[in-house]
Amino acid sequence: MIKIFTKKVLEVVGKIPRGKLMTYQEVAIKAGSPKAYRAVGSILNRNYHGREKQLPFEEFEPVPCHRVIRSNGIVGGYALGQKEKEKILALEGHTIINHKIRL
């Protein structure tokens, strides 16, 4: 069951286009488990570290997990650090003030 949900999360997040965002809760809903938004964060934290894939699915390339934010607009966590996530989001056209996306 966990592997199925993990794959669904990776599929959903993998389809987020450049410049767009989703919340952890929106990803959980689209993946079929609306209350599993914390699990989404845990899955994405294992997405990619440095140059190594951490998840055991060969069919998935690392997904753009930096495009997933908290429901309150706060950028949220990122395996490479919050500053790096904010930097990437800014490059994609988002305005960030005090760690919060200006929607």
GIWO-V194963 format. One record per residue. RES is the residue in three letters. SS is DSSP state (H for helix, E for strand, L for the rest). Layout:
res=RES ss=SS
res=RES ss=SS
This chain:
res=MET ss=L
res=ILE ss=H
res=LYS ss=H
res=ILE ss=H
res=PHE ss=H
res=THR ss=H
res=LYS ss=H
res=LYS ss=H
res=VAL ss=H
res=LEU ss=H
res=GLU ss=H
res=VAL ss=H
res=VAL ss=H
res=GLY ss=H
res=LYS ss=L
res=ILE ss=L
res=PRO ss=L
res=ARG ss=L
res=GLY ss=L
res=LYS ss=L
res=LEU ss=L
res=MET ss=E
res=THR ss=E
res=TYR ss=H
res=GLN ss=H
res=GLU ss=H
res=VAL ss=H
res=ALA ss=H
res=ILE ss=H
res=LYS ss=H
res=ALA ss=L
res=GLY ss=L
res=SER ss=L
res=PRO ss=L
res=LYS ss=L
res=ALA ss=L
res=TYR ss=H
res=ARG ss=H
res=ALA ss=H
res=VAL ss=H
res=GLY ss=H
res=SER ss=H
res=ILE ss=H
res=LEU ss=H
res=ASN ss=H
res=ARG ss=L
res=ASN ss=L
res=TYR ss=E
res=HIS ss=E
res=GLY ss=L
res=ARG ss=L
res=GLU ss=E
res=LYS ss=E
res=GLN ss=L
res=LEU ss=L
res=PRO ss=L
res=PHE ss=L
res=GLU ss=L
res=GLU ss=L
res=PHE ss=L
res=GLU ss=L
res=PRO ss=L
res=VAL ss=L
res=PRO ss=L
res=CYS ss=H
res=HIS ss=H
res=ARG ss=H
res=VAL ss=E
res=ILE ss=E
res=ARG ss=L
res=SER ss=L
res=ASN ss=L
res=GLY ss=L
res=ILE ss=E
res=VAL ss=L
res=GLY ss=L
res=GLY ss=L
res=TYR ss=L
res=ALA ss=L
res=LEU ss=L
res=GLY ss=L
res=GLN ss=H
res=LYS ss=H
res=GLU ss=H
res=LYS ss=H
res=GLU ss=H
res=LYS ss=H
res=ILE ss=H
res=LEU ss=H
res=ALA ss=H
res=LEU ss=H
res=GLU ss=L
res=GLY ss=L
res=HIS ss=L
res=THR ss=L
res=ILE ss=E
res=ILE ss=E
res=ASN ss=L
res=HIS ss=L
res=LYS ss=E
res=ILE ss=E
res=ARG ss=L
res=LEU ss=L
